[in-house]
């Protein structure tokens, strides 16, 4: 996807599985060739990429959860990166 709009519904690519890895003490994305360790913000965004939640609601939820008022640009930038890596569709 080129540009994520407020009404887009990002979803984790079925080739990836997200889980908390005790050994890493962090969230990871597992895929057939390996694993990607996620930082906290990346994990929080990806947890919300369920294919049902629009970007606008995802941003609003993150802002409410973390008490931040302007996360939209950061979330959109991450979605672009994650989409470019094939993590989400």
Buried (B, 14 or more C-beta within 10 A) or exposed (E): EEEBEEEBBBEBBEEBEBEEEEEEEBBBBBBEEEBBEBEEBBBBBBBBBEEEBBBEBBBBBBBEEEEEEEBBEBBBEBBBEBBEEEBBB
